[in-house]
Amino acid sequence: MIGEFELEGGMVLIGLGSNLGASSGIIQKAILALSVFADGDIVSSGLWRTSPVNCPPDSDDFINAVAGFEPRRSISAQVLLAGLKQLEQEFGRCEQVQKNAPRELDLDLLVFGELQMEGVVLTLPHPRAKERRFVLAPAAQVAPELIWPGTDSSIRALLAGLVSDEVVTPLR
């Protein structure tokens, strides 16, 4: 489902990526699996083919998307992150020996409402997301006017001002 989303409470944005296996299908199934965390509908971007960023040489392109939803009331950011890590494992992701190695599924908690925090395990909003076209382009399909926590800028404005050599192409 593609569309813009406005919430009274806090919106959660999840970045999804895959560059190992049947990536498009993995991303689509993972978006459906996120429903266990959502209080209502999930709005997702289209799928995007993106060049690998900070990955080992010869890494394949990624398929990326962003999903947005209002979380169930009982779910904290920490509980959601633990659930995302569990989903990654269910989709076949193993402990990585090499940083940013190819993976079946990568789920990043980008935004949890307006929450801002810095920790060893979880930093919100995601510390590098607003510098990545492969995150901002699909996020702009889901919530273009969402103000990125800690800034005065919408996702649309962050995307428009981004200087990057990433190759990011919508699949549909």
C-alpha positions in Angstrom: 0.0 0.0 0.0 1.5 3.3 -1.0 0.2 6.5 0.5 0.7 9.4 2.9 0.1 8.9 6.5 -0.9 11.3 9.2 -1.1 10.3 12.8 -2.1 12.1 16.0 0.3 10.0 18.1 3.8 8.9 17.2 4.5 7.4 13.8 7.1 4.6 13.5 9.2 4.4 10.4 11.0 1.2 9.6 13.6 0.9 6.9 13.7 -2.4 5.1 16.6 -3.7 3.0 17.7 -7.0 1.3 20.5 -7.9 -1.1 20.6 -11.7 -0.6 18.0 -14.2 -1.8 14.7 -13.2 -3.4 14.9 -9.7 -2.1 11.7 -8.2 -3.5 9.6 -11.1 -2.0 11.5 -10.9 1.3 10.7 -7.2 1.7 7.1 -7.7 0.8 6.7 -10.5 3.3 8.5 -8.5 6.0 6.2 -5.6 5.6 3.2 -7.9 6.2 5.0 -9.4 9.2 5.4 -5.9 10.8 1.6 -5.9 11.4 2.2 -7.6 14.8 3.6 -4.3 16.0 1.0 -2.0 14.4 -2.1 -0.5 15.8 -4.0 -0.3 12.5 -2.8 -0.2 8.9 0.8 -0.2 7.7 1.6 2.2 4.9 4.6 1.2 2.8 6.6 2.8 0.0 7.2 1.1 -3.3 10.3 -1.0 -3.7 13.6 0.7 -4.7 16.7 -0.8 -6.2 19.7 0.9 -4.5 23.4 0.8 -4.8 25.2 -0.6 -1.7 26.5 1.9 0.7 29.6 1.1 2.9 29.3 -2.5 2.0 32.1 -5.1 1.1 33.3 -4.9 -2.5 31.2 -6.7 -5.1 28.1 -6.5 -2.9 24.9 -6.8 -4.9 22.4 -3.9 -5.1 19.7 -3.7 -2.4 16.0 -3.7 -2.6 14.8 -1.1 -0.1 11.5 0.1 1.2 10.1 2.1 4.2 7.0 1.1 6.2 5.1 3.5 8.6 2.6 2.7 11.2 1.3 3.7 14.6 2.7 1.2 17.2 0.5 -0.8 19.6 0.3 1.1 22.9 2.2 -1.5 24.8 5.3 -1.4 22.5 8.2 0.7 23.5 11.1 1.5 21.1 13.3 -1.0 22.8 10.6 -3.8 22.5 10.1 -2.9 18.9 13.8 -3.1 18.1 14.0 -6.5 19.8 11.1 -7.6 17.7 12.7 -6.3 14.5 15.9 -8.3 15.3 13.8 -11.4 15.8 12.1 -10.9 12.5 15.5 -10.6 10.8 16.5 -13.9 12.2 13.2 -15.5 11.1 14.0 -14.4 7.6 17.4 -16.0 7.7 19.7 -13.3 8.8 22.7 -14.6 10.7 25.3 -13.0 12.9 27.6 -11.1 10.5 31.4 -11.4 10.7 31.9 -8.6 8.2 30.3 -5.2 8.7 27.4 -4.6 6.2 27.8 -8.0 4.6 25.0 -9.2 2.2 21.9 -10.1 4.1 18.4 -11.5 3.5 16.8 -8.8 5.6 17.9 -5.7 7.4 15.3 -3.8 9.5 16.2 -0.4 10.9 14.1 1.5 13.4 14.3 5.0 11.8 11.8 7.0 13.8 9.6 6.2 16.9 7.3 9.2 17.1 9.3 12.3 18.3 11.5 10.2 20.6 15.1 11.2 20.7 17.6 9.1 22.5 21.2 8.0 22.3 22.2 4.6 23.6 24.6 1.7 23.0 21.9 -0.5 21.5 19.4 2.1 20.2 19.7 5.7 19.0 16.7 7.5 17.7 16.1 8.9 15.3 18.4 6.5 13.3 21.7 8.4 13.3 22.6 8.1 9.6 19.1 7.7 8.0 18.7 11.4 7.0 22.0 11.2 5.1 20.9 8.2 2.9 18.9 8.5 -0.2 18.0 4.8 0.0 16.1 5.7 3.2 14.8 9.2 2.4 13.4 8.4 -1.1 11.1 5.6 0.1 10.3 7.5 3.3 9.1 10.4 1.3 6.5 8.2 -0.3 5.2 7.2 3.1 5.4 10.5 5.1 6.8 13.4 3.1 5.7 16.1 5.5 6.9 14.3 8.7 9.3 16.5 10.6 12.5 14.5 11.3 12.9 14.5 15.1 15.6 16.9 16.2 15.3 19.0 13.1 13.0 21.6 11.6 13.0 19.7 8.3 10.4 17.4 6.7 11.5 14.2 5.0 10.7 15.8 1.7 13.0 18.8 2.5 15.8 16.5 3.7 15.6 14.5 0.5 15.6 17.6 -1.7 18.7 18.9 0.1 20.6 15.6 0.1 23.9 15.5 -1.8 24.8 11.8 -2.5 26.2 9.7 -5.2 23.9 6.8 -4.4 21.9 5.2 -7.3 18.3 4.9 -6.2 15.7 3.7 -8.7 12.0 2.9 -8.0 11.0 -0.5 -9.2 7.3 0.3 -9.5 
